[in-house]
Amino acid sequence: MSHSIEYRSKGDGRVSDLVFRRATADDDPRILELFRSSFGREMSVNWWKWFSYECPTGLNRTSVIEDRELGNLASSYSLLPIRLRLNDREIKASLGNNVNTRADYQRRGLFYRLGQFALARERESDARISLAMPNDPRSYHGSLKTGWNVAWRLPFLVKQKCQLRSHRCRQVKQFDKRFDDFYTKISRNYSFIVLKDYKFMNWRVVSRPDTEYAKFVCEEGSRLRGYVVLKHFDEMNYPRTHILDIQAETDDVLDELIAAAESFAHGRHELNMWTNPRNPYNQRFLDQGFYQRDSPDALIIHFNYGKEESVQDGPCWCCLADNDVY
């Protein structure tokens, strides 16, 4: 599905033949160049191939605007297929990623037009809902104009001066098939949660080419009872540790996982984790000495069939591992 439009630039009067179309693997070098031009930094070829072509839930669906006159890409908009549990049922969904527009083409409404084009294609894949966690104010406000809605803000739970603590968790290199039974059981407690299996988790936090994650599990005999995924992150001389994802069968298991996370973050300035108003672990973290700190982050949702659906009462989960950036 593609079509062409003509647009007269207000700046130089030039008429450009802009084609909205689905990207192919042949576009990869130009997508990487577009990212570099838009953000002033490199996107790794290995990262792009890993994220776009190796995810167990399917290929990253990228739409682009091509300037046929100049031979470059003006904008790109990607949506990765994921599975979502929403109100007691599993649905097909997608995760927005790699949304950008070259500086020369900004302020022409192309973000809105490409968003409409890409999201309409999601209906062809039966993706009922698309999720995104914009890390740029321009993307956030542009998405709202395209019809996305804010599900909830994502403040951080934060603990500083983490200490070494004893715990019963074991660090592992990857997840095994026990993860599937555990996650199937735990996900039934939620009204909203991204669904994962051990193959998806190992793709996300083991095979990623540019980032190292620490993975701890809590076990009872041969049975998996909980896990936590962590990452060190240094920015502006402020070393911190992120909890990327955490799930536990009981409060006691959660306490063990928090102790493992604190020990891993010992010597860093802080340990933090995204939260939301319906995070079932909020109080337990507060009891463990964490405090809540506001952030500009938010989970936004697009209903691709036009019919909005509220999330029923019950726990909801959204974590840094559900994002493509962290």
N, C-alpha and C positions, 0 to 999 in steps of 0.2 A: 504494500500500500504506500503510495507516494503521490505528491502533487507539487506543482511549481507555483510560485507566486512572484510577482514583481513588486519591488519596493523602491521608492525614490528617496534617496538619502537627503535629509534636510541640510546636511553639512556641505556636500560637494555637488549635489544635483545628479549624482551618478545613478543609473538604473541598474540594479543587481538582479540576476536571475537566481533566486533562492529556492532550493529544492529541499523539502522536508521528506526524509526517507529513513528506512531502517538501515542501521550500520551493518557492515560485514567485516570479517577478519582483515580484509584488505585495507580497511580504514584505520586499523590500530595505530600505525605510525602517526597519522594525522590527528587522531584522538589524543595521543600523548603530547604532540606538539601544541594542540589546543589547550590542554591542561597547563602546560608550561607557560604559554602566553597569557592565560587567564589569571593564574595564581603566582607566577614568578618562581615556581619551584618544579622539580622534576617528579613525575610519577614513574616509578620503577616498571620496566617492561615485565619483569617477573611477577610483580604484584598484580598488574593488570591481567596477565594471563591466568594467574591463580584465581583471582576474584571473578573474572568473566567467563572462564571456560572449565573450571574444575569443581565448582560447587555441586554437591550431590543433588540439590533440589532443581538444578537446571541452569541453562546458560543465561548470563546477564543480557537483558534485552535493551539495547542502546538505540536511541533515535538521534539523528543529527540533522542540522541545517547545513547544506553545502552551498557555497557561493560558486556557481559554475563559471562565472565570469573571471574570478580571481583564482579559482582552483583550490580554495581552502575551506575548512570547516568553520562556520560561524558560532555554532553552539552544539552542545550534546546534553543528553538526558537519559539516564539509565535506570532500569528497574530490575532487581534481582528476584527471581521467584523464591518464595518461602512458604512455610505452612504455619497457620495460625489457629489457635483455639479461641473461639469467640462464642460466648454464651452457650456452652455445653455442646458445641459441635466444631469439627475441623473444617476449615475452608482454605482455599487457595488464596494467597496474598502475594505482595511484592514489596521490596525495600528500595526506596529511592536512593540513588547514589550518583556521583560524578556528574552533577548538574553544573554547567558553567557556560558562559558566553564570552567570546572574545571582546576585548575593550572597544574595538572599532565598531562593533555591532550592538553595543548596549544602548539603552534608552530608545529602542525601536519597537518594543513590545514583543521581541522574539522569545524571551523567556516564557511569557504567557502562551504564545502560539505553539511553541514546541512542547510545552507541558500538556496542553490540550491534545496535541497529536499523539504524544507518547502514552498518555493515560487512556485515550480511546483505544489504543492497541491492547491495553491490558484486558479489556473485555473479550478480545479474541482469544486470550489465553485463559479465560474464566477466572482471572484474579479479581475477586470481589472487592478487595480492599488493598490499598497501598499505604505503607508506613514510611515515615522519614523522620530524621532527627537533624534538622539543618544546623550546621556549625558556622553559618555566615548570616548576618542580619539581612543581607540582600536576598538570599535564597529563602529565608523565613518569610519575609514580607511578600516576595514574589509568589511564593507557594500559596499564601492565603488568597491572593488575587486569582489564582488558578482554580480555587475551589477546595483547597485543603482546609481542614478544621483542626484546632488545637484540642487534643485529647486531654492532656494535662501537662503541667510544667514538670521539670525534672531537676529538683534541687539535689544537693549532695548531702549524704551523711558523712561526717568527718570526725576523725580522731587523730589527735596529735600526741607526740611523745610516746609512740607505741613501744611496748616492752617485750622482751623475750618471755614467752609463756609456755608452759607444758601443755601438750595436747595429744590426742590419740589419732591424729590424722597422718596419712602417708602420702608423700609426694610421688606422683606418677608421671611417666613420659607421655602417655596417651590414655584415652578412655577405651574400655572394652565393651562387649555386648551386654554386660550387666547394666550399663547406663540406660539401655532402652526400657527395661522393665521398671527401673527406678523412675525415669522421667515420665513414662506413661502414667504411672500412679500419681506422681506429684502434680502433674499438669491438670489432673481432674479437679484439683482444689481451686483452680483459677477461672475467672470469667474472661480473662484476656492474658494470653501468653504465646510467644513464638515457640512453635513446636520443633524439637530437635531430637536426633538420634545420635548414636555414637559416631557414625560416619560423618555427620554434619559437624559435630563438635571437633572431631579430629581434623577435619578440613579447616575449621575456623581458627583453632588455637594450637594446632600442631604443625600443619603443613604451610601456614602462612610464611612467605619467604623473608620478610623484613622485620619481624617482631618475635621476641621470645616471651612466652607465657609460662607461669608456674601453675601447676595443677595439683591440688590436694584432694584426697578422698577420705571419707570416714566410712569404716566398714564394721560389720558385725559378722564374724565368720567369713563366709564367702559372699555375703549380701552387701551391696552398696547401699549406704544410708544417707549419703550427702556428698557434695563436692563444692569446691570453690576454685575459681580461676583468677589469677592475679598478674599484674604487670607493673614493672617499675617505669616511671615516666619523669623525665627531667625537663623542666622548662624555666627559663629565666633564673637559673641558679636556685631553683626551689625543687629539690627532689621529693617526689611523692610516689605513692603506690596506689593503683586502682584495683578495686574489686570489680572484675569484668562480669562475673556471674557467680551466683551462689544459690544452692537449693538444699534443704534439709528436711528430713522426715519429722523431727521433733525439735523442741527447744534445746534439749540437751545436746543433740547433734549440732545444731546451729552454734551453740556456745563453743564447741570444739573447733568448728570451722573458723569462727571469728578469732579464736586464740591462735590458730595456724596462720591466719592472715596477718595478725598483729606481729607475730614473730618474724614473718617474712618482711614486714615493713619496718622492723627495728632499725633505728639509725636514720630513717627518712624523716622528712618534715611532717608528713601526714599520710594517713590511710583514708581513702574515700570511696564512695559508691553512689551511683545514681539511686534516687528513690522517687516515690510518687505517693499521693495521698492514700492509696489503697494497697500499699506494700505490706504484706502480712508480717514482715520481719522488722518493721520500723521500731516498735517499742523495745524489742529485744536488743537492738543496736543502741538505742538511747540508754537502756539499762547498763550497757557495757561501756558507757563513757563517751559515746559519739554525740555530736550535736548536728543540727540541720543548718545548712548554709545555702542561701539562694543562689541560683545560677541562671544564665540566659537560655539554657537548654530547654527544649520541649519536644514531646512526641506529637507529631501531626499525622492526620489520617485523611485519605481521600477515598470516598465511596465511588467506585468506578461504574456502578450501575445507576448512580444518581440517588438511590434511596439510602438515607442515613439510618444508621442503626446504633442505638445507645448500648453501652456495655452494661449488662445486668449487675446488680449488687453482688459483690464478692471480690476476693483478692485479684489484683492485677499486677503484672510483672513486665518491666521494661529495663533492660540492663545495657551497659556499655558494649557487651559482646553482641548485642542485636544491631549495633551500628557498624558501618563499614570502615570508620576512621580509626577507632581505638584498637 
